[in-house]
Amino acid sequence: MSKFSLFFGAATALVTPFEQNGALDLDSYRKLLRFQLDAGIDALLVCGTTGEAPTLSDEESTALLCEAVKTAQKSVPVIMGIGSNCTEHAVKKAKSAEGNGADALLAVTPYYNKCTPEGLVRHYREIASATSLPIIVYTVPSRTGMTVPPSVWGELFAIPNIIGIKDATGDIAYGAQFLSYFGSEICLWSGNDNATLPLLSLGSDGVISVLSNVKPKETSTLCHAFAEGKIHEAQALHTSLLPLADALFCEVNPIPVKAALSLLGICKPYCRLPLTTASERTFNRLISLRSSDNPPSAE
C-alpha cells in the first residue's frame, strides 16, 4: 500500500456517549458523528481508548461501528478498534469489524499480561491473517506497560496488511527513529495531540486525536496546512490548540473531553465506571478556555 492509502490528516478517536444510567446514547453519538463529518474530519476511529472500549460489550461495539459506517457513507475511512490482550478475542473482533463495514483496524499491543517480542509479532500475525483489512498497530506504554520495540519493527511491519503505527509513546525520538527506519513505506500517526506538529515535521501522516472530538476542523486544518507548506499557519494553530489539548488530559482520558463535549451540547459528560464524571475543577478550566475561545456549537 502507498503511504497515504488510508488517510492523511486527523482521525477523531470518538468518545462513546452514555446516559447517566450507563446505557449507550446513540442519539448523541449520531450528533457527534455529524459534527465531525460536517467539519471535514479525515477519518473516524470507533471503540478506541477514548471510546472506553474495555467497558463495551461486543454487541455495543458493533452497534457503534454500524452507526459510523452508515453515517460516513464512505466519505471518510472508518477505523475500528479491535485490540485485546487475548489474541483469540482480537481475531474475533477483527472478523466482525470487517463483516460490518470497517475500512481499517486499530489494534493496541497486549496489556496486563503483556508478552515477549516473539509473542507480540505472533499476536499481530494472527490478527492480520484473519482479515484483509489494513491494520494500524497502537503503542501506548502509559496504558499497556509495553512499547513496540525497534527490535521487532522489521518482522512486524513486514506483515502485508499492517500499514502503520499510532505512536502514543510521548517520545518524539521514538517517532523520529521509526520514520527514519521506514521512510515512506509505513505510516505513522501521532497518538498525542501535543506531538502532532513535531511529528508532522519529521514526516508523519497526521494524528489520531482526542482533541478533534471538540476541534475537528482546526485539527485537520493544522495537518493539511503543514502538508501544503503553510508552516506558519500550522504553527499558529498548534500553539493555539495546546491549552485545550493539555486541559483534555488534566484527568484520565476521556473524562475531560466528555465534559468539553457536554459544554458544546453534543453529549452528556457521563463515563462508565471505573471512570467518573469530570470534577468541578475540570469543568471550570474548560469553561474558562471556552469563554476565551468561543468554540463552535453542534446545535
N, C-alpha and C positions, 0 to 999 in steps of 0.2 A: 504494500500500500504506500501511496505517496504521503508526504509529511502532513498535508492539510486535508487528507481524505475524510476525516471525521468532522472536525471544526477547528477554526482559529478564532480566538477571542475569549468571550466569557460564557461559561456554563453556570447556571444557578443550581447550587445544591439546595434543593427545595426543602422547606420545612414541611412537616405534616401537621395540618391544623387539627386540633381536638376540641371537643366540647368539654365543659367543666367536669362531666362525669367520665371522661376518658374515651368517649366514642369518637370515631372519625367524623370530622366536619367537612364533608365533601363539597358543600356549597362554598365555603371559604377557600377550599383548595382550588376549585374552578376559578374563583375570583383571582387567586394568586397566579394561576397559570395564564389567565388572560392578561393580567398586569405585566407579566414577563414578556409575553409574545408581542403585545402592543408596544412595548418599549424597545423591541428589536434585539432581544437576547439571542445569543448564538447557539445555545444548546440548553437542555434541561436534564438535570440529574434527579432521579426519583430514588428514594429509600437509601440515601447515604447517611453519614453520621448526623448531619443537620436534620435529616428526616426521622431521627430516632428509630432507625431500622431495627435495633435489637429488641425493641418493645412491640414490634408489629408481628402479627401472625402472617403466614404465607398468603392467606386469603386477603388480608388487608393490603399487603404489598402488591398483590396482583390487581386489586381494585384501583389503587393509586396509579400504577403503571397504565392501566387501560384508560383511565381518565386523561392522563397526559398524552398518550398516543392519539386519543380521539380529538383532543383539543388542538394539539400541534398540527395534525393532518399533514405530516411530513414536511412542514415548513422549516423545522429545525430538528436536529437529532435528539432523540430521547434516550438517555443513558440510564440503565437500571443498576442499582447497587445490589450485588448478589453475594457479597463477602460473608464468610463464616469461618469459624475455627474448626469446623467439621467439613472435610473435603466432600464427603458424600452429599451433605446438605447444600453446599455451594454448587455442586454439579446439578442437583435437582432444581435449584433456583435459576441457574443459567438456562436450563432447558425450558422452564416455564416462561422466563422472560422472552426468550426467542419466540416461543409459541404465541405470546401475547403482544408482539409487535415492537419490542425494543429494538433500537438501532445499534446499540453497543452496550457493553457491560463494564462496571467498575467493581473490582474485586480487591478488598483490603487484605493485607497479609494476615495470616492466622494470629489470633490473640489469646491471651491467658495460657493455653497450653503451648503457644509459640511453636517453634520447630527448628530443626537444623537447616543449614543451607540446602542440603540434599532434599529434605522434606519440603522446603519452600518451592523448589523447582518442580518436584513431583506434584505438589498441590496444584500449581498453576497448569501443569501439563494435563492433569486430569480434567480441569475445568475447560481448557482450550479444546481438548479432544471431544468434548460433549456438545460443542456449539460451533456454528460457523460465524458467529458474530465477532466483531473486533472487541478486544479486551484491554482495559486500562488497569494496570497494577497500581495499587494505592498504598503508599508507605507513609505511615503516621505514627512514629515511635512513641509520641507522648500518650497515645491511647493503647497501642498494642504491645509496647515493650520491645519492639524489634524494628530494624531498618533493613530494607533490601540491600544486602552488602554488595559492593563492587565486584567481589569475587565470583558472584553468580550472574552478573549482568550479561555476559556473553551467551551463556547457556539459556538463561531465562528469556531474553529478548530475541533469541533465535527461533522461538516458538512462533509459527507463522501468523496466527491471528492475535498475538499480543502486540499492540501498536504503540503503546506509550505508558507513561507513568504519571500519576498525580503525586507531586512531591510536597508533602506536608511535614518535612523534617524540620523546617525552620532554619536550615543551614544552607546559606547561599552557596557555600563551597561545594556541597553535595550536588546541587543542581548544576553548577558550573562544570564539575568533573563529569557528570552524566552527559551534558550537552557536548563537551569536548570529546568524549568517548564515542558517541554515536553520530555526531553531526546532524544531518537532516534525515537520518534513517528512522529514528524513533522519536515520537512526540514526547514533550514534557509540558505539563500544565502545573502551574503553582497551585498548591493547596492552602496557601496562606495569603490573604488579601494584602497584607503589608509587604509581601515579597513580589507582587505582580510585576511592577515596573523593573525592579532589579533583574528578575529572571527573563523578562522580555528583552532586556538589553544584552543578555547572554545568548539569546536565540530560542527562547521558549515559545510555546504556542498559545499562551494566554493563562487563564485561571479558571479553576473550578471553585466557585466563590460562594461564601456566606453573605458577604456584603451585597451582592447583586439581588438578593431577595428584596432588599429595600431600595437599592440604587441600580437597577438593571441597565438603564440607558447609559449612565455615566461609566459603569464598569466596562461595558462593551466598548464604548467610545474610547476609553483610555487605551485599550488594546489595539484598536484599529487605527487610532491616531499615531501610535508609535510605529505600527507597520507601514503607514503611509508617509513616514518621515516627519511627522508633525511632533517633533520631540518636545518642544516647549509646551505644547498643549497637553501632551501625555504627562509631562512632569507636573504641570499645574493641577491636572485632575487627580493624579496620585496623591499629591500633597494635600489637596482639599478634602480627599476622602479618608485620609488616615485617622483623624479624630473619631469618626464614626466607626471605622474598621476596628480601632482599638476598643471602643465602647462595646462593640458586639462580642467582645471576649472578656469583659470585666467579670462575668460569671461564666459557668460552663456552657459552651455552645450546645443547643440552640436557645437557651433561656433568654439571653438579651435580644436576639433577633426576633423571637416571637413577641417580645414586649414592643419592639420597634414596629413590627407589622401591625400590632393591635392599635398603636397610636395612629397608624395610617388608615385604620378601618378595614384592613384586609382579612385579618383573622383574630381569634381570641388568643390571649397570652399563655394558654394552658399547655403544660407538658405532661408526659406520663412519668409516674414515679419509676426510678428514684429521682428524676429531675423534678424540680419545683418551679413555681411561678417566680418571675423576677422580683427582686427586693424593691422596696420603695426608693432606695438609693439609686438603683439601676434605672428605674423609670424616670427619676428626676434628672439623671445625667442625659438620658435620651431626649427628654423634653427640652432640656437646655440646648442641646445640639440642634433639635428640630426648630426651635424658635429663632436660631441664628441662621438657619439654612432654608427653611420652608420647603421641605421635600414634597414632591407631588403626591396627591392622594389617589387611591384606586377607585374612589367613589365616582 
